[in-house]
Amino acid sequence: MNKLKVGIIQQANTPDLKTNLMNLARNIEACAAHGAQLIVLQELHNTLYFCQTEDTDLFDLAEPIPGPSTGFYAELASTHHVVLVTSLFEKRAAGLYHNTSVVFERDGSMAGTYRKMHIPDDPGFYEKFYFTPGDLGFEPIDTSVGRLGVLVCWDQWYPEAARLMALKGAEMLIYPTAIGWSLNDTREEQMRQLGAWVTVQRGHAVANGLPVISVNRVGHEPDPSGQTQGILFWGNSFIAGPQGELLAQASNDRAENLVVEVDLARSEQVRRWWPFLRDRRIDAYENIVERYID
């Protein structure tokens, strides 16, 4: 499959689970109606971003896999005959939880899962309280539309994660995301953060000769504790080609769907022009696994 129509859904969530699920179902249907063969959702799309506080009651949001949400999204994938990338709060066992992406095939079967490897712990993003780091490694997921290098949010800052997916044959890099601004930051600082976010991911596209699909949530979500002004999720979901070229980018202030044609065959040509994988000095990189080289 050389040409692939990719749908991305940038959603503003509400406190009501049913409303969020109905909005997602409607948007998946809309993307499929516009020809999308692969549809990617944002990180933790079922609910508000609950990691702004540390609250043991919020573990009740987690679900087993398979479970209610996987059944819901399996049916949508099957009904619309699309490959669907989701992002769920997984309850693996009592007291053991993951931030997990589940990919569904066009027939509704589960093609594979990825558990978020890099877990942040910053003001407003207290994810280490909720999520155990992934233990499935950086393994692409094979689907009928290609081999997907699915990673999640904080993973998008790490070139090692993108490279390992590429070295294992991923045909595209996919990042469900939940990232936004503190309202205490100046406008200049907000723009620096957004620019860095887009730039680092376009860099992964360039360095690996692969398309990148990054889907972020949008809108303001208040801090339930009232200690901060909440998070203004900055949207700007985008798809980049294998030279980092922007094929499409959503706004920073509204929910929207985009359906974009991606030419997967370009990766082969770009890698012939820029043979980074050929020229890697694998004999000289042993220290890359050190935390820091003193």
C-alpha positions in Angstrom: 0.0 0.0 0.0 1.8 3.1 -1.3 -0.8 5.8 -0.7 -2.6 5.8 2.7 -5.4 8.1 3.9 -4.8 8.9 7.5 -7.5 10.4 9.8 -6.5 12.3 12.9 -9.0 13.4 15.6 -8.1 16.4 17.7 -10.8 16.5 20.5 -11.7 18.7 23.4 -12.9 16.5 26.2 -15.7 16.9 28.7 -16.1 15.5 32.3 -18.7 13.1 30.9 -17.4 9.8 29.6 -20.5 9.0 27.5 -20.2 12.4 25.8 -16.6 11.9 24.9 -17.2 8.4 23.5 -20.2 9.6 21.4 -18.0 12.5 20.1 -15.2 10.0 19.2 -17.6 7.6 17.5 -19.1 10.5 15.4 -15.6 11.7 14.5 -14.3 8.2 13.6 -17.4 7.9 11.3 -16.7 11.2 9.7 -13.0 10.4 9.0 -14.0 7.0 7.5 -16.6 8.8 5.3 -13.8 10.9 3.9 -11.8 7.8 3.0 -9.5 7.4 6.0 -8.0 3.9 6.2 -6.0 4.6 9.4 -7.5 6.7 12.2 -5.4 7.9 15.2 -6.9 9.2 18.5 -5.2 11.4 21.1 -3.7 10.2 24.4 -6.2 9.1 27.1 -9.1 10.2 24.9 -11.9 8.7 26.9 -11.7 11.2 29.8 -10.3 14.5 30.9 -6.6 14.4 31.5 -6.7 13.1 35.1 -3.0 13.3 35.9 -3.1 16.9 37.0 -3.5 15.6 40.5 -2.6 12.5 42.5 -5.9 10.9 43.6 -6.2 7.2 44.3 -9.9 7.3 43.5 -9.0 8.0 39.8 -7.6 4.5 39.5 -11.3 3.5 39.1 -11.0 5.0 35.5 -8.7 2.1 34.5 -10.0 -0.9 32.6 -8.6 -4.3 31.7 -7.6 -5.1 28.2 -9.7 -6.6 26.7 -12.5 -4.7 28.5 -15.4 -2.3 27.8 -13.4 0.2 25.8 -11.7 -2.3 23.7 -15.1 -3.8 22.8 -16.4 -0.3 22.0 -13.5 0.6 19.7 -13.3 -2.9 18.1 -16.9 -2.4 17.0 -16.1 1.0 15.5 -13.1 -0.3 13.7 -15.1 -3.2 12.2 -18.1 -1.1 11.4 -16.1 1.5 9.5 -13.5 -0.9 8.2 -10.5 1.1 9.5 -7.3 0.5 11.4 -7.8 2.4 14.6 -5.1 3.6 17.1 -6.5 4.2 20.6 -5.0 5.2 24.0 -6.4 3.6 27.2 -5.8 3.6 30.9 -5.0 -0.1 31.4 -5.6 -2.0 34.7 -3.3 -4.9 34.4 -3.8 -6.1 38.0 -4.7 -4.6 41.3 -2.3 -1.8 41.9 -0.6 -2.2 38.5 -1.6 0.2 35.7 -0.3 1.3 32.3 -0.8 4.0 29.7 -1.5 1.7 26.8 -2.2 2.1 23.1 -4.3 -0.6 21.5 -4.4 -0.9 17.8 -7.5 -2.5 16.1 -7.6 -4.1 12.7 -10.3 -3.4 10.1 -12.2 -6.5 11.2 -12.2 -5.3 14.9 -9.5 -7.7 16.1 -6.7 -6.4 18.2 -3.5 -6.0 16.1 -1.3 -5.2 19.0 -0.6 -3.1 22.1 2.1 -0.7 23.2 2.7 0.4 26.8 4.1 3.9 27.2 7.8 3.6 28.1 8.8 7.1 29.2 6.6 8.4 32.1 6.8 12.1 33.1 6.4 13.5 36.6 6.0 17.3 36.4 3.6 19.8 37.9 0.3 19.1 36.3 1.5 15.9 34.7 1.8 13.5 37.6 1.9 10.3 35.5 4.4 8.4 37.6 1.7 8.2 40.3 -0.7 6.4 37.9 1.4 4.5 35.3 4.0 1.8 35.5 6.6 2.1 32.7 5.9 -0.1 29.7 7.5 -3.6 29.5 6.6 -4.5 25.9 9.6 -2.7 24.4 9.7 -0.7 21.2 7.9 -3.1 18.9 6.1 -2.0 15.8 2.6 -3.3 15.3 1.8 -5.1 12.0 -1.5 -4.1 10.4 -3.2 -4.3 7.0 -2.2 -0.7 6.3 1.5 -1.1 7.3 3.8 -1.6 10.2 3.0 1.1 12.8 5.6 2.4 15.2 3.2 3.5 18.0 4.6 5.5 20.8 2.8 7.8 23.3 3.3 11.4 24.2 6.4 11.8 26.4 8.0 9.1 24.2 8.0 11.7 21.4 10.9 13.6 22.9 13.3 10.6 22.8 15.2 9.9 19.5 16.1 6.5 20.9 12.5 5.4 20.9 11.9 6.6 17.3 15.2 5.0 16.1 14.4 1.6 17.6 11.0 1.6 16.0 12.6 2.5 12.7 15.3 -0.2 13.1 12.6 -2.8 13.6 10.9 -1.9 10.4 8.2 0.6 11.4 6.8 2.4 8.3 5.5 5.4 10.2 5.8 6.8 13.7 2.6 7.5 15.6 2.2 9.6 18.8 -1.1 9.9 20.6 -0.5 13.0 22.8 -1.8 15.1 25.7 0.4 18.2 26.0 -0.4 21.8 26.8 0.6 25.1 28.3 0.6 26.3 31.9 -1.4 29.6 31.9 1.3 31.0 34.1 3.8 30.9 31.3 4.4 34.0 29.1 3.1 33.9 25.5 6.8 33.8 24.3 7.5 30.8 26.5 4.4 29.0 25.3 5.5 29.5 21.7 9.0 28.2 22.4 7.4 25.0 23.9 5.1 24.5 21.0 7.9 25.1 18.5 10.2 22.6 20.3 7.4 20.0 20.3 6.8 20.2 16.6 10.5 20.5 15.8 11.7 17.4 17.7 9.0 15.2 16.1 9.8 16.5 12.6 13.4 15.7 13.4 12.4 12.1 14.1 10.8 12.0 10.6 14.0 13.4 9.0 16.4 11.2 11.0 14.5 8.0 10.2 13.1 8.8 6.8 9.5 8.1 8.0 6.2 9.9 8.2 5.2 11.1 11.7 1.6 11.3 12.9 1.1 13.3 16.1 -2.4 13.7 17.6 -2.9 16.1 20.6 -6.0 17.0 22.6 -7.2 20.7 22.6 -9.0 23.0 25.0 -8.7 24.1 28.6 -9.0 21.5 31.4 -9.2 22.8 34.9 -7.1 21.6 37.8 -9.5 19.7 40.1 -7.4 20.7 43.1 -7.6 24.4 42.3 -3.8 24.8 43.0 -3.1 25.8 39.4 -5.1 27.3 36.5 -5.2 24.0 34.8 -3.8 23.0 31.4 -4.5 24.7 28.0 -3.9 21.8 25.6 -2.4 23.3 22.5 -3.7 21.1 19.8 -1.6 21.6 16.6 -1.9 17.9 15.7 0.0 17.3 12.6 1.3 14.8 10.0 4.8 15.2 8.6 6.4 13.4 5.7 9.8 11.6 5.7 11.8 14.8 5.2 9.9 16.5 8.0 7.7 18.4 5.6 4.3 19.3 7.2 1.5 17.6 5.2 -1.2 19.0 7.5 -1.5 20.7 10.9 -4.6 21.4 13.0 -5.3 24.6 14.9 -4.3 25.3 18.5 -7.8 26.2 19.7 -10.5 24.0 18.3 -11.5 20.4 17.9 -11.2 19.2 14.4 -10.6 16.2 12.2 -8.1 16.0 9.3 -7.9 13.3 6.6 -4.6 13.4 4.8 -3.1 11.2 2.1 0.4 10.0 3.0 2.7 8.5 0.3 4.5 5.7 2.1 6.7 5.0 -1.0 8.5 8.3 -0.4 10.3 6.8 2.5 12.2 4.5 0.2 13.3 7.3 -2.1 14.2 9.6 0.8 16.4 6.9 2.4 18.2 6.5 -0.9 19.0 10.2 -1.0 19.8 10.4 2.7 21.2 7.0 3.8 21.4 7.7 7.5 20.9 4.0 8.4 23.8 3.0 6.1 26.2 5.5 7.7 25.4 4.9 11.3 28.6 4.0 13.3 27.1 1.1 15.2 30.7 0.2 16.3 31.0 3.5 18.2 27.7 3.9 20.1 28.2 1.6 23.0 28.0 4.4 25.5 24.6 5.5 24.4 23.1 3.2 27.1 24.8 5.1 29.9 22.7 7.5 32.0 25.5 10.1 31.6 29.1 9.9 30.6 31.3 11.6 33.2 
